[in-house]
């Protein structure tokens, strides 16, 4: 999921490399979750600040994991230590997730939170699928840019993206 933050994408039309925008990603994620989970404005205003707080804590741990994975330790003891540290980070990520899920439940029903979590998973899966397709096609533009849907046209993005994605699935 956070690997997306490091990728580069191509701007529509001019084909020039452009850095990935975390702000745009976050805005698209929030729009998608809000629509797909049917969040009211009040629910969204209560949910997303807490969600961002959770993401910040998780991001710190993802950064630690990324650092651990950069260089393979040179001996068995070092590898054992790296594996153990990675496992501890995974457990801490789950503890954070569980803690924040309980906080979310103070602001919405369990059914609504379930819908939010499912929408978040779908968003990330679609992002990865589109990124992988774009990467493998090597055409200078990502698939979502070729279909005039996502994330560049935010005003009707969730509906436009779903329609394009469904059309793509029928063609494949």
N, C-alpha and C positions, 0 to 999 in steps of 0.2 A: 504494500500500500504506500508506504513512505518512499519507496524507490522512485515513485513518480515525481517526487519533489526534486530529484537530481537530473531528470531527463530533460533534453532540449526538444522543442517542437518547432515546426516551421510555420511562419506566418502565412495566412491565406493570401493568395494573389501574388506576392512578390517572391516567395520561395526562399527568403533570407532566414538564416537560423535566428531563433528568438528564444530566450530563456523561458523556462516554465514559470508561470506566475502562481505562486502559492495563494495569493489573494483571490485570483480568478477561480482556482481550484476550489477554495473554501466556499466562495459564493455559489459555484455550481453545485457543490455537495449540499449546501444548505437548501438551495432551491429544490433540488431533487428530493431530499429527505422530507421537506415540508410538503411537497405535492404528493409524493408517493405514500407517506404515512398519514396524510390528511390532517396535518397540524394546523390548529387555529393560530392566529397571530399571537394571542396570549400564550399559548403553549410553546410556540417557537421562541418568543422573547424570554421565556423562563428556561427553556431547554438549552439553547445554543451557547449562552455564556458558560454554563456548567460543562457542556460538551467540549468547548474550546479549552477550558481548564484541564479536563481529562487528557485531551490531545497533547497539550504542552507537557504534561507529566510523562505521557507515553513517549513523546518525541525524545526526551532526554534519555530514556532507556534504549530506544531504537538507535540513538547515536552511540551509546556505549556498546551495543551489540555490533554495530558497523565497525567500530574501532577494533573490537576483538577479532573480527573476521578479516581484517586487512592483511595480516601477516600470520602465517602458520608458525606456531612455536617450533623450535628446533629440536626438542626432545620430548619423550613420552610424558614426563612430569609436567612440562609446559602445556602440552596438549590436554592432559587431564584437567589441569587448572582452568584452561580456556573453556572446556566443555562445561565444567562445573559452574563457572561464572555465567556462561550463556544460559544454563538451566535456571540459575537464580534470577536472572533478568526476566526470563519467561514467566517464572512464578510471580515475580513482582508485577509484571504487566497484567497478569490475571487478577491479582489482588486489587490493583487500581481499577480495573474494569468492573469487578464485583462491587467495590465501594461506590463507584459512580453510578452503577445501575441502581443501587439502593437510593442514591440521591435523586436520580431521575424519577423514581417512583413516588417521590414526594410532590412531583409536579404534573404527573400524568398517570393514567391507568396502566396496568401491566400489559393489557392488550395494545394500547397505543405505543408503549415502549417496544414491544415486540415488533410492531410494524416499523418503527424507527430503525431498529437494529437490522431488520430484513432489508429495508431500503438502503441503508448504509452498505451492506454487503453487495447488493445488486449494483450500486453505483461504482464501487471499487472493482468488481468483476468486469463491468462494462468498460471502465477506464483501461484496465489491463488488456482486455480483449482488443480494444481499439488501438492501444499503444502497440501491442504485439503485431497486429495486422499492418499498421503503418510502418513499423520497423522492418517487417519482412518484405513489404512491397517496394521499399526504396524508391518511391515516386516523387519525393520532394514535398508532399503534403500528406497529412494524416487523414485517415478515412473520414473522420467527422468533419473535416474541412471540405472534403470533396462533395459532401452531401449537404452543405450549407446548413448544418444543424447545430453542431455542438463543439466547443462552448462559445463560439463567436457570436451567435445570435441568441442572446440571453432572454429576450422578451418572451419567446415561446419555447424556450429550450427543452423542457422536459417532454412536451408533446411531440415536438419536431424530432427530437432524438429517438424517442420510442418508435415513431413511424419509420424513420430511416433505418433503425436497427432491425425492425420487423421486415422491411423490404429487403434488406441485405440478407437476412436469414433465408427468405424465400428464394433468392437468387443463388445462394450457395447450395 
